Amino acid sequence: MQPQSPGAPGVDPTSARSKRRRRWRAVILGLASWGVAAYLIAPRLWTHYLERAKPLPDVARVTHTSDGHPGDPVNIALEGSERQVIKAMTAAGWYPADPVTLSSSARIAVDTVLRRADDMAPVSPLFLFGRKQDLAFEQPVPGGPRHRHHVRFWLWDQRRNGLPVWFGAVTYDERAGLSYTTGQVTHHIGPNVDAERDLVVDGLTRAGWVGGVQWIDGFHRQLEGRNGGGDLWRTDGRLPVLRLGTAH
């Protein structure tokens, strides 16, 4: 049996052309939808996902001393301007640490021996991104500067969510003594650096300065180590990234 031609009886040319047009419209619409999804929507979604989910591979996990020994672990990050960081930390009960000078070093030595309060005692330099800390804060406890909470912050050379990022190492000085590695006079930190991390997170939250927080799991793969003074530290490996807002 021979197939019927378009003009043969029983075949509607208008209906055939209409079906072809509908098929072409479907193909064109499908291609357009794919183009929008592949070149406009998906790249933005992946950029957002990677920005939020990436484990910050360009950031060192541990600071180091001036002579190259391992320092304290990085265990907190803040998103915001320098002014926001200073105002937020101050509102949460932290004092800016004085620079290390001959005068401030002599003062902290005397205050440590006499157990005299020194709310702005200097903090020794540690290095990240090839430089010493940009900001340092401390929260004193009774008994003088031999015991204190303290944190150092370094400004990252990249932005996250369009904001400056400050990576911090917060620890607790539980006593003064001689370094286990060099024999120099130093502060010895407590091993529970997660408790110090949580202290900063809770303090900034209560002060009303946290606009949002993201916890990055697995930031630290090495869950314990020793700093340049030989002090043991342990962590669960999580890094909180706090977006600073304006206090209410």
BAFI-429408 format. One line per 5 residues: for each residue x, y, z of N, C-alpha, C. Coordinates in nm, 2 decimals. Layout:
// residues N
X:Y:Z:X:Y:Z:X:Y:Z; ... .
This chain:
// residues 248
0.09:-0.12:0.00:0.00:0.00:0.00:0.09:0.12:0.00; 0.06:0.22:-0.10:0.14:0.34:-0.11:0.10:0.44:-0.01; 0.20:0.51:0.06:0.16:0.62:0.15:0.09:0.73:0.08; 0.00:0.79:0.15:-0.07:0.90:0.08:0.01:1.03:0.08; 0.00:1.10:-0.03:0.07:1.23:-0.04:0.00:1.34:0.05 .
0.07:1.45:0.08:0.00:1.56:0.16:-0.13:1.60:0.10; -0.14:1.59:-0.04:-0.26:1.64:-0.10:-0.37:1.53:-0.12; -0.33:1.41:-0.07:-0.42:1.30:-0.09:-0.54:1.31:0.00; -0.65:1.25:-0.05:-0.78:1.25:0.04:-0.75:1.19:0.17; -0.80:1.25:0.28:-0.79:1.20:0.42:-0.68:1.26:0.50 .
-0.59:1.35:0.43:-0.48:1.41:0.50:-0.51:1.56:0.50; -0.51:1.63:0.61:-0.53:1.77:0.62:-0.40:1.84:0.62; -0.36:1.91:0.51:-0.23:1.98:0.51:-0.22:2.09:0.62; -0.32:2.15:0.65:-0.32:2.26:0.76:-0.29:2.19:0.89; -0.35:2.08:0.92:-0.33:2.01:1.05:-0.18:1.96:1.06 .
-0.13:1.91:0.95:0.01:1.87:0.95:0.11:1.98:0.98; 0.09:2.09:0.91:0.17:2.21:0.93:0.16:2.26:1.08; 0.04:2.25:1.13:0.02:2.30:1.27:0.09:2.21:1.37; 0.09:2.08:1.34:0.17:1.99:1.43:0.32:2.01:1.42; 0.37:2.04:1.30:0.51:2.07:1.28:0.55:2.20:1.36 .
0.46:2.30:1.35:0.49:2.43:1.42:0.49:2.40:1.57; 0.39:2.32:1.62:0.39:2.30:1.76:0.52:2.22:1.81; 0.57:2.13:1.72:0.69:2.06:1.76:0.81:2.15:1.76; 0.82:2.24:1.66:0.93:2.34:1.66:0.92:2.43:1.78; 0.80:2.48:1.81:0.78:2.56:1.93:0.83:2.50:2.05 .
0.80:2.37:2.07:0.84:2.29:2.18:0.99:2.28:2.19; 1.05:2.25:2.07:1.20:2.24:2.06:1.27:2.37:2.10; 1.21:2.48:2.04:1.27:2.62:2.07:1.25:2.65:2.22; 1.13:2.63:2.27:1.11:2.66:2.41:1.20:2.57:2.50; 1.22:2.45:2.46:1.31:2.36:2.54:1.45:2.41:2.54 .
1.50:2.45:2.42:1.64:2.50:2.41:1.65:2.63:2.49; 1.55:2.72:2.48:1.56:2.85:2.55:1.56:2.82:2.70; 1.47:2.73:2.75:1.47:2.69:2.89:1.60:2.64:2.94; 1.66:2.55:2.85:1.79:2.49:2.89:1.90:2.60:2.90; 1.90:2.69:2.80:2.00:2.80:2.80:1.99:2.89:2.92 .
1.86:2.93:2.96:1.85:3.01:3.08:1.89:2.93:3.20; 1.85:2.81:3.21:1.89:2.73:3.33:2.04:2.70:3.34; 2.10:2.67:3.22:2.24:2.63:3.22:2.34:2.75:3.23; 2.30:2.87:3.17:2.39:2.98:3.16:2.36:3.09:3.26; 2.24:3.09:3.31:2.20:3.20:3.40:2.17:3.15:3.54 .
2.08:3.06:3.56:2.03:3.01:3.69:2.14:2.93:3.76; 2.18:2.82:3.69:2.27:2.72:3.75:2.40:2.78:3.80; 2.47:2.87:3.72:2.59:2.93:3.76:2.58:3.01:3.89; 2.47:3.08:3.90:2.44:3.16:4.02:2.42:3.07:4.14; 2.34:2.96:4.12:2.32:2.87:4.23:2.44:2.81:4.28 .
2.53:2.76:4.18:2.65:2.70:4.22:2.75:2.80:4.29; 2.75:2.92:4.24:2.83:3.03:4.31:2.79:3.05:4.45; 2.66:3.05:4.47:2.60:3.07:4.60:2.64:2.95:4.69; 2.62:2.83:4.63:2.64:2.71:4.71:2.79:2.70:4.75; 2.88:2.72:4.65:3.02:2.71:4.68:3.07:2.81:4.78 .
3.01:2.93:4.77:3.05:3.04:4.86:3.01:3.00:5.00; 2.89:2.94:5.01:2.84:2.91:5.15:2.90:2.78:5.20; 2.93:2.68:5.11:2.97:2.55:5.15:3.12:2.52:5.15; 3.19:2.60:5.07:3.33:2.56:5.06:3.40:2.57:5.20; 3.50:2.48:5.22:3.56:2.47:5.35:3.68:2.57:5.36 .
3.68:2.68:5.29:3.78:2.78:5.29:3.92:2.72:5.27; 3.95:2.66:5.16:4.07:2.59:5.14:4.20:2.68:5.14; 4.18:2.81:5.12:4.30:2.90:5.11:4.34:2.95:5.25; 4.28:2.90:5.35:4.31:2.96:5.48:4.38:2.85:5.56; 4.50:2.89:5.62:4.57:2.80:5.71:4.49:2.77:5.83 .
4.51:2.65:5.88:4.43:2.61:6.00:4.50:2.65:6.13; 4.63:2.66:6.13:4.71:2.69:6.25:4.80:2.81:6.22; 4.80:2.90:6.32:4.90:3.01:6.31:5.04:2.96:6.34; 5.14:3.05:6.33:5.27:3.01:6.37:5.34:3.13:6.43; 5.45:3.10:6.50:5.53:3.20:6.58:5.63:3.26:6.48 .
5.70:3.36:6.53:5.79:3.43:6.44:5.91:3.34:6.40; 5.94:3.24:6.47:6.05:3.15:6.43:6.00:3.02:6.37; 5.87:3.02:6.32:5.82:2.92:6.24:5.75:2.80:6.32; 5.75:2.80:6.45:5.68:2.70:6.53:5.53:2.71:6.51; 5.46:2.60:6.52:5.31:2.61:6.52:5.26:2.69:6.63 .
5.16:2.77:6.60:5.10:2.86:6.71:4.96:2.80:6.75; 4.87:2.89:6.78:4.74:2.85:6.82:4.65:2.82:6.70; 4.55:2.73:6.71:4.46:2.70:6.60:4.37:2.81:6.56; 4.34:2.83:6.44:4.23:2.92:6.39:4.10:2.85:6.43; 4.01:2.92:6.50:3.89:2.86:6.54:3.76:2.95:6.54 .
3.77:3.07:6.47:3.65:3.15:6.46:3.68:3.25:6.34; 3.57:3.29:6.28:3.58:3.39:6.17:3.46:3.49:6.19; 3.49:3.61:6.16:3.39:3.72:6.16:3.38:3.79:6.03; 3.26:3.81:5.98:3.24:3.89:5.86:3.19:4.03:5.89; 3.27:4.13:5.85:3.23:4.27:5.88:3.35:4.36:5.87 .
3.32:4.49:5.89:3.43:4.59:5.88:3.51:4.59:6.01; 3.63:4.65:6.00:3.71:4.66:6.12:3.64:4.73:6.23; 3.56:4.84:6.20:3.49:4.91:6.30:3.38:4.82:6.36; 3.32:4.74:6.29:3.22:4.65:6.34:3.28:4.55:6.44; 3.40:4.49:6.40:3.47:4.40:6.48:3.50:4.46:6.62 .
3.56:4.58:6.61:3.60:4.65:6.74:3.48:4.68:6.83; 3.37:4.73:6.77:3.26:4.77:6.84:3.19:4.64:6.90; 3.18:4.54:6.82:3.12:4.41:6.86:3.19:4.35:6.98; 3.32:4.34:6.96:3.40:4.27:7.07:3.40:4.36:7.20; 3.41:4.49:7.18:3.40:4.57:7.30:3.26:4.56:7.37 .
3.16:4.55:7.29:3.02:4.54:7.35:3.01:4.41:7.42; 3.08:4.30:7.38:3.08:4.17:7.44:3.17:4.16:7.56; 3.24:4.27:7.60:3.32:4.26:7.72:3.46:4.23:7.70; 3.51:4.25:7.57:3.65:4.23:7.54:3.73:4.37:7.53; 3.85:4.37:7.58:3.93:4.49:7.57:4.04:4.48:7.47 .
4.06:4.59:7.39:4.17:4.58:7.29:4.31:4.57:7.37; 4.39:4.48:7.32:4.52:4.46:7.38:4.62:4.57:7.34; 4.70:4.61:7.43:4.80:4.71:7.40:4.91:4.65:7.31; 4.98:4.73:7.23:5.09:4.67:7.15:5.20:4.63:7.24; 5.28:4.53:7.19:5.40:4.48:7.27:5.51:4.59:7.26 .
5.54:4.65:7.37:5.65:4.75:7.38:5.73:4.71:7.50; 5.84:4.78:7.52:5.92:4.75:7.64:5.84:4.79:7.77; 5.77:4.90:7.76:5.69:4.95:7.87:5.58:4.85:7.90; 5.50:4.81:7.80:5.39:4.72:7.82:5.43:4.58:7.87; 5.55:4.54:7.82:5.60:4.41:7.86:5.64:4.41:8.00 .
5.71:4.52:8.05:5.75:4.53:8.19:5.62:4.54:8.28; 5.52:4.61:8.23:5.40:4.62:8.31:5.33:4.49:8.33; 5.32:4.41:8.22:5.25:4.28:8.23:5.33:4.19:8.32; 5.46:4.20:8.32:5.54:4.11:8.41:5.52:4.15:8.56; 5.51:4.28:8.59:5.49:4.32:8.73:5.35:4.28:8.77 .
5.25:4.31:8.68:5.11:4.28:8.71:5.09:4.13:8.73; 5.16:4.05:8.65:5.15:3.90:8.67:5.20:3.86:8.81; 5.32:3.91:8.84:5.38:3.87:8.97:5.29:3.92:9.09; 5.24:4.04:9.08:5.16:4.10:9.19:5.01:4.06:9.18; 4.98:3.99:9.07:4.84:3.95:9.05:4.75:4.07:9.05 .
4.79:4.17:8.97:4.72:4.29:8.96:4.65:4.30:8.83; 4.53:4.35:8.83:4.45:4.35:8.71:4.52:4.44:8.60; 4.51:4.39:8.48:4.56:4.46:8.36:4.47:4.43:8.24; 4.37:4.51:8.23:4.26:4.47:8.13:4.31:4.48:7.98; 4.42:4.55:7.96:4.47:4.57:7.82:4.61:4.53:7.81 .
4.65:4.42:7.88:4.78:4.37:7.87:4.82:4.33:7.73; 4.94:4.34:7.69:4.98:4.31:7.55:4.97:4.16:7.52; 4.95:4.13:7.40:4.94:3.99:7.35:5.05:3.96:7.25; 5.13:3.86:7.27:5.24:3.83:7.19:5.20:3.81:7.04; 5.29:3.84:6.95:5.25:3.82:6.81:5.25:3.67:6.76 .
5.14:3.64:6.69:5.14:3.51:6.61:5.12:3.55:6.46; 5.14:3.46:6.37:5.14:3.50:6.23:5.05:3.41:6.15; 4.97:3.48:6.06:4.88:3.41:5.97:4.88:3.50:5.84; 4.87:3.44:5.72:4.88:3.51:5.60:5.01:3.59:5.59; 5.12:3.54:5.65:5.25:3.60:5.64:5.27:3.73:5.73 .
5.18:3.75:5.82:5.19:3.87:5.91:5.13:3.85:6.04; 5.17:3.93:6.14:5.12:3.92:6.27:4.98:3.97:6.28; 4.91:3.94:6.39:4.77:3.98:6.40:4.74:4.12:6.37; 4.62:4.15:6.31:4.58:4.29:6.29:4.51:4.35:6.41; 4.44:4.26:6.48:4.36:4.31:6.60:4.38:4.20:6.71 .
4.38:4.24:6.84:4.39:4.15:6.95:4.30:4.20:7.06; 4.23:4.11:7.13:4.14:4.15:7.24:4.17:4.05:7.35; 4.13:4.09:7.47:4.14:4.00:7.59:4.02:4.03:7.68; 3.99:3.93:7.75:3.88:3.94:7.85:3.94:3.89:7.99; 3.97:3.98:8.08:4.04:3.95:8.20:3.96:3.87:8.30 .
4.02:3.79:8.38:3.96:3.72:8.49:4.04:3.76:8.62; 3.98:3.74:8.74:4.04:3.77:8.86:4.18:3.70:8.88; 4.28:3.78:8.93:4.41:3.72:8.96:4.52:3.77:8.87; 4.48:3.88:8.79:4.59:3.94:8.71:4.60:3.87:8.57; 4.69:3.92:8.49:4.70:3.87:8.35:4.77:3.74:8.33 .
4.80:3.67:8.44:4.85:3.53:8.42:4.73:3.44:8.37; 4.61:3.48:8.40:4.49:3.41:8.35:4.41:3.51:8.27; 4.37:3.47:8.15:4.29:3.56:8.07:4.24:3.49:7.94; 4.13:3.53:7.89:4.08:3.49:7.76:4.14:3.59:7.66; 4.19:3.54:7.55:4.24:3.63:7.45:4.22:3.58:7.31 .
4.21:3.67:7.21:4.18:3.63:7.07:4.26:3.73:6.98; 4.32:3.67:6.88:4.39:3.75:6.78:4.31:3.74:6.65; 4.30:3.84:6.57:4.23:3.84:6.44:4.32:3.89:6.33; 4.31:3.82:6.21:4.38:3.86:6.09:4.28:3.88:5.98; 4.30:3.99:5.91:4.21:4.02:5.80:4.25:3.94:5.67 .
4.15:3.87:5.62:4.18:3.79:5.50:4.19:3.88:5.38; 4.26:3.83:5.28:4.28:3.91:5.16:4.17:3.89:5.06; 4.07:3.81:5.09:3.95:3.78:5.01:3.82:3.82:5.09; 3.71:3.83:5.01:3.59:3.86:5.08:3.50:3.74:5.07; 3.40:3.74:5.16:3.30:3.63:5.16:3.16:3.70:5.18 .
3.07:3.66:5.09:2.94:3.72:5.09:2.95:3.87:5.08; 3.06:3.92:5.00:3.08:4.06:4.98:3.14:4.14:5.10; 3.18:4.07:5.21:3.22:4.13:5.33:3.36:4.10:5.36; 3.44:4.19:5.43:3.57:4.15:5.48:3.56:4.03:5.58; 3.66:3.95:5.59:3.66:3.83:5.68:3.78:3.84:5.77 .
3.75:3.82:5.90:3.86:3.82:6.00:3.87:3.68:6.06; 3.98:3.62:6.04:4.00:3.49:6.10:4.07:3.50:6.23; 4.02:3.43:6.33:4.07:3.45:6.47:4.12:3.32:6.53; 4.20:3.34:6.63:4.25:3.22:6.72:4.23:3.27:6.86; 4.13:3.20:6.92:4.09:3.24:7.06:4.13:3.13:7.15 .
4.20:3.16:7.26:4.24:3.06:7.36:4.23:3.12:7.50; 4.26:3.04:7.60:4.26:3.08:7.74:4.40:3.06:7.80; 4.46:3.17:7.85:4.58:3.16:7.92:4.55:3.11:8.06; 4.59:2.99:8.09:4.56:2.94:8.22:4.67:2.96:8.33; 4.79:2.99:8.28:4.90:3.02:8.37:5.02:3.07:8.29 .
5.11:3.14:8.37:5.23:3.18:8.31:5.34:3.09:8.35; 5.44:3.07:8.27:5.55:2.98:8.30:5.66:2.98:8.19; 5.73:2.87:8.19:5.84:2.86:8.08:5.79:2.77:7.97; 5.82:2.81:7.85:5.78:2.73:7.73:5.84:2.59:7.74; 5.76:2.49:7.70:5.81:2.35:7.70:5.90:2.33:7.59 .
5.91:2.42:7.49:5.99:2.39:7.37:6.12:2.48:7.37; 6.10:2.61:7.42:6.22:2.70:7.42:6.27:2.74:7.55; 6.19:2.72:7.66:6.23:2.76:7.79:6.21:2.91:7.82; 6.15:2.98:7.72:6.12:3.12:7.74:6.00:3.14:7.82; 5.99:3.26:7.89:5.87:3.29:7.97:5.75:3.31:7.88 .
5.65:3.25:7.91:5.53:3.26:7.82:5.40:3.23:7.90; 5.29:3.24:7.83:5.16:3.20:7.89:5.14:3.06:7.83; 5.08:2.97:7.92:5.04:2.84:7.87:4.88:2.84:7.85; 4.84:2.79:7.74:4.70:2.79:7.71:4.63:2.66:7.76; 4.50:2.67:7.78:4.42:2.55:7.82:4.39:2.47:7.69 .
4.37:2.34:7.70:4.35:2.26:7.58:4.22:2.27:7.51; 4.11:2.32:7.59:3.98:2.33:7.54:3.95:2.45:7.46; 4.01:2.46:7.33:3.99:2.58:7.25:3.85:2.60:7.20; 3.77:2.49:7.20:3.63:2.50:7.16:3.55:2.58:7.26; 3.58:2.56:7.39:3.51:2.64:7.49:3.54:2.79:7.47 .
3.66:2.83:7.43:3.69:2.97:7.41:3.62:3.02:7.28; 3.62:2.94:7.18:3.54:2.97:7.06:3.40:3.00:7.09; 3.34:2.91:7.17:3.20:2.92:7.20:3.17:3.05:7.29; 3.27:3.08:7.37:3.26:3.20:7.46:3.24:3.32:7.37; 3.32:3.33:7.27:3.31:3.45:7.18:3.18:3.45:7.10 .
3.14:3.33:7.05:3.01:3.33:6.98:2.90:3.37:7.07; 2.89:3.31:7.19:2.78:3.34:7.29:2.78:3.49:7.33; 2.90:3.54:7.35:2.91:3.68:7.40:2.87:3.78:7.29; 2.91:3.76:7.17:2.87:3.85:7.06:2.72:3.83:7.03; 2.67:3.71:7.05:2.52:3.69:7.03:2.44:3.76:7.13 .
2.48:3.75:7.26:2.41:3.82:7.37:2.42:3.97:7.35; 2.53:4.02:7.30:2.55:4.16:7.28:2.47:4.21:7.16; 2.40:4.12:7.09:2.32:4.16:6.98:2.39:4.20:6.85; 2.51:4.15:6.83:2.59:4.18:6.72:2.60:4.08:6.61; 2.53:3.96:6.63:2.54:3.85:6.53:2.42:3.86:6.44 .
2.44:3.89:6.31:2.33:3.89:6.22:2.31:3.75:6.16; 2.40:3.66:6.17:2.38:3.52:6.12:2.51:3.44:6.15; 2.50:3.31:6.16:2.62:3.23:6.19:2.61:3.10:6.10; 2.72:3.06:6.05:2.73:2.94:5.97:2.85:2.86:6.03; 2.82:2.73:6.06:2.92:2.64:6.12:2.98:2.56:6.00 .
3.11:2.56:5.98:3.17:2.48:5.88:3.23:2.36:5.94; 3.17:2.25:5.91:3.22:2.12:5.97:3.35:2.08:5.90; 3.44:2.02:5.97:3.56:1.96:5.91:3.66:2.07:5.87; 3.65:2.19:5.93:3.75:2.29:5.90:3.89:2.24:5.94; 3.90:2.18:6.06:4.02:2.12:6.11:4.01:1.97:6.09 .
4.10:1.91:6.01:4.11:1.77:6.00:4.20:1.71:6.11; 4.29:1.79:6.15:4.38:1.75:6.26:4.31:1.80:6.39; 4.26:1.72:6.47:4.17:1.76:6.58:4.25:1.79:6.71; 4.38:1.77:6.71:4.46:1.81:6.82:4.60:1.84:6.78; 4.67:1.92:6.86:4.81:1.95:6.83:4.87:2.03:6.95 .
4.99:2.08:6.92:5.06:2.16:7.02:5.11:2.29:6.96; 5.10:2.39:7.04:5.14:2.52:6.99:5.29:2.54:7.02; 5.35:2.66:6.99:5.49:2.68:7.00:5.54:2.67:7.14; 5.46:2.68:7.24:5.50:2.67:7.37:5.49:2.52:7.42; 5.45:2.43:7.33:5.43:2.29:7.37:5.30:2.26:7.43 .
5.20:2.35:7.43:5.07:2.33:7.50:4.98:2.25:7.41; 4.91:2.16:7.46:4.82:2.07:7.39:4.69:2.15:7.37; 4.63:2.13:7.25:4.50:2.19:7.22:4.41:2.08:7.15; 4.28:2.08:7.17:4.19:1.99:7.11:4.07:2.06:7.05; 4.01:2.01:6.95:3.90:2.08:6.89:3.81:1.97:6.82 .
3.68:2.01:6.80:3.59:1.92:6.73:3.60:1.95:6.58; 3.68:2.04:6.54:3.71:2.07:6.40:3.62:2.17:6.33; 3.52:2.22:6.40:3.42:2.31:6.34:3.46:2.46:6.35; 3.43:2.53:6.25:3.46:2.67:6.25:3.33:2.75:6.23; 3.30:2.84:6.33:3.18:2.93:6.32:3.22:3.05:6.24 .
3.14:3.09:6.14:3.16:3.21:6.07:3.04:3.30:6.10; 3.07:3.41:6.18:2.97:3.50:6.23:2.96:3.62:6.14; 2.84:3.65:6.08:2.82:3.78:6.01:2.77:3.88:6.11; 2.86:3.99:6.12:2.82:4.09:6.22:2.72:4.19:6.16; 2.63:4.23:6.25:2.53:4.32:6.21:2.54:4.45:6.30 .
2.43:4.51:6.32:2.43:4.63:6.41:2.35:4.59:6.53; 2.41:4.62:6.65:2.34:4.59:6.78:2.21:4.65:6.79; 2.11:4.58:6.84:1.97:4.63:6.85:1.96:4.71:6.98 .
